[in-house]
Amino acid sequence: MWWKLVLLVLVTGALILSVIPIRTHAVKWDVYNEPPPQAWSFASLLRNMYVTPTTMALVGAILLVSAGVAFWIVRSPK
């Protein structure tokens, strides 16, 4: 049962990160005039997230569905 909950947490996290648009600065970067962009990090990913009301509604829906599935997994006989 624990592996089902771990899998559910991973899938939920992936779904939440996939619905949040990420701002990119690739268009602004000029190869000849500017230094290369900073290396990718998880902190920069979180800093560049663009959260709209629709995105928050999707995140809430994903969390509600995953909580329902988790409750169903925990309460199922086996």
Secondary structure, DSSP 8 states (H G I E B T S, - for coil): -HHHHHHHHHHHHHHHHHHS-B---TTT--TTTS-------HHHHHHTB---HHHHHHHHHHHHHHHHHHHHHHHS--
